[in-house]
Amino acid sequence: MRFSLLYGMLGGAKTWEGGRAMARKNSRNTRGRIISAAWKLFYEQGYDDTTVEDIVFESETSKGSFYHYFDGKDSLMGTLAYVFDEKYEELERSEVLAATEDAVDKLILLNHELYVMIESSISIDLLTRLLSTQLLARGEKHLLDRDRVYFKLLRQIIRSGQEKGQLRRDLSVNEIVKAFALWERAQLYDWCLCSGEYSLVSYAARTTPMFLESYRGGHETGEKIF
């Protein structure tokens, strides 16, 4: 009797926890659909010509859901990091990344795939606006959030690369992560400053491998760079 009662209580607790987990997943999916739809429309129609109604229709959600997560269209400007992380999640699950053995090659692949996405689906005007707001923001800076999929994936690749001797070990994982993230931000800022007058993908394809060569195993100097 007591065992049955306890089992029933535990079963009820699991069901309740399962319900909470499902609700959290649905919440993330709804918010994610709104963000993905918004940035798709910003690129296709332009930011000024995209309305909340357009975003709700494209995301197949509701106005109530939209305003539950966002105060208005302007609030979506800080969500580009989420769009980037969706791409990183897709790459993390991809066969091409799994089949790439060398850590430097993995980082080059991440860099290339993100820039292809940016050039083909992100308005340079909106990217410029986002980077500007991140410079002026006094509170949370989304691009620097260490809990992002981006930083978790970089740490995983770099840690594995050091263990295999592919990356230098005189620098910590976090030091190499910081250097790589800084390199990518510098490229994006320069591309925006130049109003996209050159191909981000082509330029990075030439320069990123050269930058990463200095982090290969065997280049240890014992000097700290950050």
C-alpha positions in Angstrom: 0.0 0.0 0.0 2.7 2.5 1.1 4.9 1.4 -1.9 2.0 1.9 -4.3 1.3 5.3 -2.9 4.9 6.3 -3.1 5.2 5.0 -6.7 2.1 6.9 -7.6 3.5 10.1 -6.1 6.8 9.6 -8.0 4.9 8.9 -11.2 2.9 12.1 -10.7 6.0 14.1 -10.1 7.6 12.7 -13.3 4.5 13.5 -15.3 4.5 17.1 -13.8 8.2 17.5 -14.6 7.7 16.1 -18.1 4.9 18.6 -18.6 7.1 21.5 -17.4 9.9 20.3 -19.8 7.5 20.1 -22.7 6.1 23.6 -21.9 9.7 25.0 -21.8 10.4 23.3 -25.2 7.2 24.7 -26.8 8.1 28.1 -25.4 11.5 28.1 -27.0 10.0 26.8 -30.2 7.4 29.6 -30.4 10.0 32.3 -29.6 12.4 30.8 -32.1 9.8 30.7 -34.8 9.1 34.3 -34.3 12.7 35.3 -34.4 13.5 33.2 -37.5 10.4 34.6 -39.3 11.3 38.1 -38.4 14.9 38.0 -39.7 13.7 36.2 -42.9 11.3 39.1 -43.5 13.8 41.8 -42.6 16.1 40.4 -45.3 13.3 39.9 -47.9 11.2 43.0 -47.3 13.4 45.3 -45.3 13.1 46.2 -41.7 10.9 49.3 -42.2 8.5 47.5 -44.5 8.0 44.5 -42.2 5.1 44.7 -39.7 4.4 42.7 -36.5 1.4 41.3 -38.4 3.8 40.0 -41.2 6.0 38.3 -38.6 3.0 36.7 -36.8 1.7 35.4 -40.1 5.1 34.1 -41.3 5.8 32.4 -38.0 2.3 30.9 -37.7 1.9 32.2 -34.2 -0.4 34.9 -32.7 -0.1 38.5 -31.6 -0.5 37.4 -28.0 2.5 35.1 -28.4 4.5 37.8 -30.1 3.9 40.4 -27.3 4.5 37.8 -24.6 8.1 37.6 -25.8 8.7 41.0 -27.3 7.7 44.6 -26.6 7.6 45.4 -30.3 9.5 45.0 -33.6 12.5 46.9 -32.2 13.0 44.3 -29.5 13.9 41.8 -32.2 17.1 43.7 -33.0 18.9 42.0 -30.1 18.0 38.5 -31.2 20.5 38.0 -34.1 22.8 36.0 -31.8 19.9 33.5 -31.5 19.8 33.2 -35.4 23.6 32.7 -35.4 23.3 30.0 -32.7 20.6 28.2 -34.7 23.1 27.9 -37.5 25.7 26.6 -35.1 23.3 24.0 -33.7 22.6 22.9 -37.3 26.4 22.6 -37.9 27.0 20.8 -34.7 24.6 18.0 -35.8 25.9 18.0 -39.4 27.9 15.1 -40.9 30.4 17.4 -42.5 31.5 18.8 -39.1 31.6 15.3 -37.6 33.7 14.1 -40.6 36.2 16.9 -40.1 39.0 15.6 -37.9 41.3 18.6 -37.6 40.3 21.3 -35.0 41.6 24.2 -37.2 39.6 22.9 -40.1 36.5 22.7 -37.9 36.9 26.3 -36.9 37.4 27.4 -40.6 34.3 25.5 -41.5 32.2 27.2 -38.8 33.6 30.6 -39.9 32.8 29.9 -43.6 29.3 28.5 -43.0 28.2 31.5 -40.8 29.5 34.0 -43.3 27.7 32.3 -46.1 24.5 32.6 -44.1 25.2 36.3 -43.3 25.9 37.2 -46.9 22.9 35.4 -48.2 20.2 36.1 -45.6 21.1 38.9 -43.2 20.7 42.6 -44.2 24.0 44.4 -43.8 22.1 47.5 -42.5 20.6 45.5 -39.7 23.9 43.8 -38.9 25.5 47.2 -38.7 22.6 48.4 -36.4 23.0 45.4 -34.2 26.8 45.8 -33.8 26.3 49.5 -33.0 23.7 48.7 -30.3 26.1 46.2 -28.8 28.8 48.8 -28.5 26.4 51.2 -26.8 24.6 48.7 -24.6 25.2 49.1 -20.9 23.5 45.9 -19.9 23.5 42.5 -21.5 25.6 42.1 -24.6 24.1 39.1 -26.4 27.1 38.5 -28.7 29.4 38.0 -25.6 27.1 35.7 -23.7 29.3 32.8 -22.8 26.3 30.5 -22.5 25.6 30.8 -26.2 25.8 27.7 -28.4 28.6 29.5 -30.2 30.9 29.6 -27.2 30.0 26.1 -26.0 30.8 24.7 -29.5 34.1 26.6 -29.7 35.2 25.3 -26.3 34.4 21.8 -27.2 36.3 21.9 -30.5 39.3 23.7 -29.0 39.5 21.4 -25.9 39.4 18.3 -28.1 42.0 19.9 -30.5 44.4 20.4 -27.6 43.9 16.9 -26.3 44.8 15.5 -29.7 47.8 17.8 -30.1 46.2 19.7 -33.0 46.2 23.0 -31.1 48.9 24.6 -29.0 48.7 23.9 -25.2 50.6 26.9 -23.8 47.3 28.8 -24.1 44.1 27.9 -22.2 40.9 26.9 -24.0 39.3 30.2 -23.0 42.2 32.2 -24.4 42.0 30.6 -27.8 38.2 31.0 -27.8 38.5 34.7 -27.0 41.0 35.2 -29.7 38.9 33.4 -32.3 35.7 35.2 -31.3 37.5 38.6 -31.4 38.8 37.7 -34.9 35.3 37.0 -36.2 33.9 40.2 -34.6 36.7 42.2 -36.1 35.8 40.8 -39.6 32.1 41.6 -39.2 32.8 45.1 -37.9 35.1 45.9 -40.8 32.7 44.4 -43.4 30.0 46.7 -42.0 32.2 49.7 -41.9 33.1 49.1 -45.5 29.4 48.8 -46.3 29.9 45.3 -47.7 32.1 46.5 -50.6 33.9 43.1 -50.6 32.8 39.5 -50.2 33.0 38.6 -46.5 33.1 34.9 -47.4 36.0 35.2 -49.9 38.0 37.5 -47.6 37.6 35.2 -44.7 38.5 32.1 -46.8 41.9 33.8 -47.5 42.7 35.2 -44.0 41.1 33.0 -41.4 43.3 30.0 -42.2 46.4 32.2 -41.9 45.1 33.6 -38.5 44.5 30.1 -37.1 47.9 28.7 -38.2 49.5 30.4 -35.3 47.3 28.3 -32.9 48.3 24.9 -34.3 50.2 22.5 -32.1 53.9 23.1 -32.2 53.7 26.9 -32.1 54.0 27.1 -28.3 55.9 30.1 -27.1 54.9 30.3 -23.4 53.7 33.9 -23.9 50.2 34.9 -23.0 48.4 36.9 -25.7 45.4 38.0 -23.5 
